[in-house]
Amino acid sequence: MQIRNLHIPVLARKGFVDAVGNTPLIKLNRLSQKLGRNIFGKAEFQNPGGSVKDRAALYLIEQAERNGQIDPSRVATIVEGSAGNTAIGLAHIARSKGYRSVFYMPNTQSQSKINLLKYLGAEVHAVPVCPITDPLNFNNRARDHAKRLDNAVWTDQFDNDANWKSHYATTGPEIWDQLKSGGLTCDAFTCSTGTGGTFTGVAKYLKEASNGKCKLVVADPPGSVIYSYVKTGQMNREGSSFTEGIGQGRITENLKASLDCIDDAEFIPDEESIVMLYRLLDEEGLFLGGTSGLNVVAACKVAESLPEGSSVATILCDSGHKYADRIFSKKWLKEKSLYECIPDSLKKYITLE
């Protein structure tokens, strides 16, 4: 019997900040075998704060330090409007640097996210959902809060180009190099967008690295305008999604930076995302959140449009821990009309009533 060597020396990280990035690229073996194409997921849940947003959070704070928006020699305050994971990344990094943090978020977000932010010492304001044009929108409230404080910065994740540049500098090159080290090229990349930072940064890098040969496809849930905008130039939206932190009612500055890179868009219904979430657990042993499920569905759809043997990469944004009380609840699934779409063979994972 062949014994796998798990003792692979890795240099010790110099604190939380130094541990951000350099995550594994995982081949989704069973999906790849069924499709005859290689599906890869960037394991962003292995960042120290638990999500892909650690990367943007680090760049947002360090840009504010470099630009003199905050004085790092004094206790600074980081303020942001976030649906969860960016706030969690910012809160971790703020604590590691001795800063305070304040967050505004829609009151539709899971309580476990709010609790985690409070555990990290953050001040959290969960506010009613309003459009970005409303002064009471969570993002506008964060902006105004920062103005009232000394040595504080509103990191402005939706429109601050430090967001997409973090992925251009790290995530994109990592995906390209990891596939190249295995003798593969990145034939396509897809993921959903919230701020647009992850998609834009990775897409811009891969477009350049592949000399335009990498197909770049944005994925979108119900209730978002991105799919409609890419396909028709109109910002039409309908419905809503169980996924958190993705989908938009506008084209953010971060996403605008990659509009010339986008080759296509995929609309992913909630029914397909939730089933994939369960399949990834059952077939690949991966315990992931709903956005990761959506991203993998999109990767499979894109892969089917490519020749056999092609390689498609996507983002496994975070783990399922923050959403478990919902996505594994029979009651919640029924309320969202998602229970019946889950195959009987996968319902064994629904462990909460």
C-alpha positions as CSV (number, residue, x, y, z in Angstrom):
1,M,0.0,0.0,0.0
2,Q,1.3,3.4,-0.9
3,I,1.6,5.8,2.0
4,R,1.0,9.5,1.3
5,N,3.7,11.7,2.7
6,L,2.0,14.5,4.5
7,H,5.1,16.0,6.0
8,I,5.8,18.8,3.5
9,P,8.0,21.6,5.0
10,V,6.4,25.0,4.9
11,L,8.1,28.2,6.1
12,A,6.5,29.6,9.3
13,R,4.3,32.6,8.7
14,K,5.2,35.9,10.4
15,G,1.8,36.7,11.9
16,F,-1.8,36.8,10.6
17,V,-1.0,39.1,7.7
18,D,1.8,37.0,6.3
19,A,-0.5,34.0,6.2
20,V,-2.9,35.5,3.8
21,G,-2.9,34.0,0.3
22,N,-0.9,31.1,-1.3
23,T,-3.9,28.8,-0.9
24,P,-4.1,25.4,-2.6
25,L,-5.8,24.9,-6.0
26,I,-7.9,21.7,-5.6
27,K,-9.0,19.5,-8.5
28,L,-12.6,18.5,-8.1
29,N,-11.9,14.9,-9.1
30,R,-15.4,13.4,-9.5
31,L,-16.8,16.4,-11.3
32,S,-13.8,16.5,-13.6
33,Q,-14.1,12.8,-14.4
34,K,-17.8,13.1,-15.2
35,L,-17.3,16.1,-17.5
36,G,-14.1,15.0,-19.2
37,R,-12.6,18.4,-18.3
38,N,-10.5,19.6,-15.3
39,I,-12.5,21.6,-12.7
40,F,-10.3,23.4,-10.2
41,G,-11.3,25.3,-7.1
42,K,-9.1,27.9,-5.4
43,A,-9.3,26.9,-1.7
44,E,-9.8,30.4,-0.3
45,F,-11.4,29.0,2.8
46,Q,-7.9,28.2,3.9
47,N,-7.0,31.8,4.3
48,P,-6.5,32.6,8.0
49,G,-9.7,34.6,8.3
50,G,-11.5,31.8,6.4
51,S,-12.4,33.4,3.1
52,V,-11.2,34.9,-0.2
53,K,-11.9,38.4,1.3
54,D,-8.8,38.3,3.5
55,R,-6.8,39.2,0.4
56,A,-8.8,42.4,-0.4
57,A,-9.0,43.3,3.3
58,L,-5.2,43.3,3.6
59,Y,-4.7,45.4,0.5
60,L,-7.5,47.9,1.6
61,I,-5.9,48.5,5.0
62,E,-2.3,48.6,3.7
63,Q,-3.3,51.1,0.9
64,A,-4.8,53.3,3.6
65,E,-1.6,53.2,5.6
66,R,0.6,53.9,2.5
67,N,-1.7,56.8,1.3
68,G,-1.7,58.5,4.8
69,Q,-5.4,58.0,5.2
70,I,-4.6,56.5,8.6
71,D,-1.6,56.9,10.8
72,P,-0.4,53.4,11.8
73,S,1.6,54.8,14.7
74,R,-1.6,55.5,16.5
75,V,-4.8,53.5,17.1
76,A,-6.7,53.7,13.9
77,T,-10.3,52.7,13.1
78,I,-11.3,50.7,10.0
79,V,-14.9,51.3,8.9
80,E,-16.6,49.3,6.1
81,G,-20.0,48.3,4.8
82,S,-19.9,44.6,4.3
83,A,-22.2,41.6,4.0
84,G,-19.8,39.6,6.1
85,N,-16.6,38.1,4.8
86,T,-14.8,41.4,4.0
87,A,-15.7,42.6,7.4
88,I,-14.4,39.4,9.0
89,G,-11.1,39.8,7.1
90,L,-10.8,43.5,8.0
91,A,-11.6,42.7,11.7
92,H,-8.9,40.0,11.9
93,I,-6.3,42.3,10.2
94,A,-7.3,45.3,12.3
95,R,-6.9,43.3,15.5
96,S,-3.5,42.0,14.4
97,K,-2.4,45.6,13.8
98,G,-3.9,46.9,17.0
99,Y,-6.7,48.9,15.2
100,R,-10.4,49.2,16.0
101,S,-13.1,48.2,13.5
102,V,-16.7,49.3,12.8
103,F,-19.0,47.6,10.3
104,Y,-22.4,48.2,8.8
105,M,-24.1,45.3,7.1
106,P,-27.6,44.4,5.8
107,N,-29.7,42.8,8.6
108,T,-30.4,39.8,6.3
109,Q,-26.9,38.3,7.1
110,S,-26.5,35.3,9.2
111,Q,-26.2,35.8,13.0
112,S,-23.1,33.7,13.1
113,K,-21.2,36.3,11.0
114,I,-22.3,39.1,13.3
115,N,-21.3,37.1,16.3
116,L,-17.8,36.4,14.9
117,L,-17.2,40.1,14.2
118,K,-18.2,40.9,17.8
119,Y,-15.8,38.1,19.1
120,L,-13.1,39.9,17.2
121,G,-13.9,43.1,19.1
122,A,-15.7,44.9,16.2
123,E,-18.6,47.3,16.5
124,V,-21.4,46.0,14.3
125,H,-24.5,47.8,13.0
126,A,-27.0,45.5,11.2
127,V,-29.3,47.8,9.3
128,P,-32.4,47.5,7.1
129,V,-31.7,46.8,3.4
130,C,-31.8,50.0,1.2
131,P,-30.7,50.7,-2.3
132,I,-27.3,52.4,-2.8
133,T,-29.1,55.6,-3.7
134,D,-30.5,55.8,-0.2
135,P,-28.4,57.7,2.4
136,L,-29.3,54.9,4.9
137,N,-27.8,52.1,2.7
138,F,-25.3,50.2,4.8
139,N,-22.4,51.3,2.6
140,N,-23.3,55.0,2.8
141,R,-23.7,54.7,6.6
142,A,-20.2,53.3,6.9
143,R,-18.8,56.2,4.8
144,D,-20.5,58.8,6.9
145,H,-19.4,57.1,10.2
146,A,-15.8,57.2,9.2
147,K,-16.0,60.9,8.6
148,R,-17.0,61.5,12.2
149,L,-13.9,59.8,13.6
150,D,-10.3,60.8,14.0
151,N,-7.6,58.6,12.3
152,A,-10.3,56.5,10.6
153,V,-10.8,55.2,7.1
154,W,-13.8,54.0,5.2
155,T,-12.1,51.3,3.1
156,D,-14.9,51.4,0.4
157,Q,-14.5,47.8,-0.8
158,F,-17.0,48.2,-3.7
159,D,-15.2,51.0,-5.5
160,N,-11.7,51.1,-4.1
161,D,-9.3,49.6,-6.7
162,A,-7.1,48.2,-4.0
163,N,-9.7,45.4,-3.9
164,W,-9.2,44.1,-7.5
165,K,-5.5,44.9,-7.4
166,S,-5.1,42.4,-4.5
167,H,-6.3,39.6,-6.7
168,Y,-4.4,40.8,-9.8
169,A,-1.2,40.7,-7.6
170,T,-1.9,37.4,-5.8
171,T,-4.9,35.2,-6.7
172,G,-4.5,35.4,-10.5
173,P,-0.8,34.6,-10.5
174,E,-1.3,31.8,-8.0
175,I,-3.9,30.1,-10.2
176,W,-1.8,30.5,-13.4
177,D,1.4,29.2,-11.7
178,Q,-0.4,26.3,-9.9
179,L,-1.9,25.0,-13.2
180,K,1.4,25.6,-15.0
181,S,3.3,23.6,-12.5
182,G,1.0,20.7,-13.3
183,G,1.6,21.0,-17.0
184,L,-1.8,22.7,-17.6
185,T,-3.1,26.0,-18.9
186,C,-6.0,28.0,-17.5
187,D,-8.5,27.7,-20.4
188,A,-11.3,29.4,-18.5
189,F,-12.1,31.2,-15.3
190,T,-15.4,32.0,-13.7
191,C,-16.8,33.2,-10.4
192,S,-19.6,35.3,-9.1
193,T,-19.3,39.0,-8.1
194,G,-20.2,41.0,-5.1
195,T,-17.8,44.0,-5.1
196,G,-16.4,42.7,-8.3
197,G,-12.9,42.6,-6.9
198,T,-12.1,38.9,-7.1
199,F,-13.4,38.4,-10.6
200,T,-11.8,41.6,-12.0
201,G,-8.3,41.0,-10.5
202,V,-8.1,37.4,-11.5
203,A,-9.7,38.0,-14.9
204,K,-7.3,40.9,-15.8
205,Y,-4.3,38.8,-14.8
206,L,-5.4,35.7,-16.7
207,K,-6.3,37.6,-19.8
208,E,-2.8,39.0,-19.9
209,A,-1.0,35.8,-18.9
210,S,-2.9,33.7,-21.5
211,N,-2.5,36.3,-24.3
212,G,-6.3,36.6,-24.4
213,K,-6.9,32.8,-24.7
214,C,-8.4,32.3,-21.2
215,K,-12.2,32.4,-21.4
216,L,-13.6,34.7,-18.7
217,V,-17.2,34.2,-17.6
218,V,-18.9,36.1,-14.8
219,A,-21.5,34.0,-12.8
220,D,-24.6,35.6,-11.3
221,P,-27.4,34.5,-8.9
222,P,-31.1,35.6,-9.0
223,G,-31.8,39.1,-7.9
224,S,-28.6,40.6,-9.5
225,V,-28.2,42.7,-12.6
226,I,-24.7,41.5,-13.7
227,Y,-25.9,38.7,-16.0
228,S,-28.5,41.0,-17.7
229,Y,-25.9,43.8,-18.1
230,V,-23.3,41.5,-19.7
231,K,-25.8,39.9,-22.0
232,T,-28.0,42.9,-23.0
233,G,-26.4,46.0,-21.7
234,Q,-29.5,46.5,-19.5
235,M,-29.6,46.2,-15.7
236,N,-32.7,44.1,-15.2
237,R,-33.2,42.0,-12.1
238,E,-35.8,39.7,-10.6
239,G,-36.1,37.3,-7.7
240,S,-33.7,36.8,-4.8
241,S,-31.0,34.3,-3.8
242,F,-30.1,32.4,-0.6
243,T,-26.4,33.1,-1.4
244,E,-24.8,35.9,0.7
245,G,-22.4,38.6,-0.3
246,I,-22.8,38.3,-4.1
247,G,-25.0,39.8,-6.7
248,Q,-25.4,43.5,-7.4
249,G,-28.0,46.1,-8.3
250,R,-25.2,48.3,-9.9
251,I,-21.9,48.0,-11.7
252,T,-19.3,48.8,-9.1
253,E,-16.0,50.6,-10.0
254,N,-14.2,47.3,-9.3
255,L,-16.3,45.5,-11.8
256,K,-16.0,48.3,-14.4
257,A,-12.3,47.7,-14.5
258,S,-12.8,44.2,-16.1
259,L,-15.8,44.8,-18.4
260,D,-13.5,44.7,-21.4
261,C,-12.3,41.3,-20.3
262,I,-15.6,39.5,-19.9
263,D,-16.4,37.0,-22.6
264,D,-19.7,35.7,-21.3
265,A,-22.0,35.4,-18.3
266,E,-23.8,32.5,-16.7
267,F,-27.1,32.8,-14.7
268,I,-27.2,30.2,-11.9
269,P,-30.5,29.4,-10.2
270,D,-30.5,28.8,-6.5
271,E,-31.8,25.2,-7.1
272,E,-28.5,24.4,-8.9
273,S,-26.3,26.1,-6.4
274,I,-27.8,24.3,-3.3
275,V,-27.6,20.9,-5.0
276,M,-24.0,21.5,-5.9
277,L,-23.2,22.5,-2.4
278,Y,-24.5,19.1,-1.2
279,R,-22.7,17.3,-4.1
280,L,-19.4,18.9,-3.2
281,L,-19.8,17.6,0.4
282,D,-20.8,14.1,-0.8
283,E,-18.5,13.6,-3.7
284,E,-15.5,15.8,-3.0
285,G,-15.5,16.0,0.8
286,L,-15.7,19.8,0.8
287,F,-17.8,21.7,3.3
288,L,-18.5,25.0,1.6
289,G,-20.9,27.9,1.5
290,G,-23.6,28.7,-1.1
291,T,-21.4,31.0,-3.2
292,S,-18.8,28.3,-3.7
293,G,-21.6,26.0,-4.9
294,L,-22.8,28.6,-7.4
295,N,-19.2,29.1,-8.6
296,V,-18.7,25.4,-9.2
297,V,-22.0,25.1,-11.1
298,A,-20.8,27.9,-13.3
299,A,-17.4,26.3,-13.8
300,C,-19.1,23.1,-15.0
301,K,-21.3,25.0,-17.4
302,V,-18.3,26.8,-18.8
303,A,-16.3,23.6,-19.0
304,E,-19.0,22.0,-21.2
305,S,-18.5,24.7,-23.8
306,L,-14.8,23.8,-24.1
307,P,-12.9,20.9,-25.7
308,E,-12.4,17.8,-23.6
309,G,-9.3,18.0,-21.4
310,S,-9.7,21.7,-20.9
311,S,-9.0,23.3,-17.4
312,V,-11.5,25.6,-15.7
313,A,-10.7,27.4,-12.4
314,T,-13.1,29.0,-10.0
315,I,-13.1,30.3,-6.4
316,L,-14.1,28.2,-3.3
317,C,-14.9,31.4,-1.3
318,D,-15.4,30.1,2.2
319,S,-16.5,27.1,4.3
320,G,-20.1,26.2,5.2
321,H,-19.7,26.9,8.9
322,K,-21.2,30.3,8.9
323,Y,-24.3,29.1,7.1
324,A,-24.8,25.7,8.5
325,D,-27.9,26.6,10.6
326,R,-29.6,27.5,7.4
327,I,-28.4,25.3,4.6
328,F,-28.6,22.1,6.6
329,S,-32.0,23.0,8.1
330,K,-35.1,21.2,6.7
331,K,-37.3,24.1,7.8
332,W,-35.2,26.8,6.2
333,L,-34.8,24.8,2.9
334,K,-38.6,24.4,2.7
335,E,-39.1,28.1,3.4
336,K,-36.8,28.9,0.5
337,S,-38.5,26.2,-1.8
338,L,-35.2,24.4,-2.0
339,Y,-35.9,21.2,-0.1
340,E,-37.6,19.3,-3.0
341,C,-34.8,20.0,-5.5
342,I,-32.2,18.1,-3.3
343,P,-31.9,14.5,-4.5
344,D,-33.0,11.9,-1.9
345,S,-29.5,10.5,-1.9
346,L,-28.2,13.8,-0.5
347,K,-30.9,14.5,2.1
348,K,-29.0,12.5,4.6
349,Y,-26.9,15.7,5.2
350,I,-30.0,17.7,6.3
351,T,-29.4,17.2,10.0
352,L,-31.4,20.1,11.4
353,E,-35.2,20.3,11.5
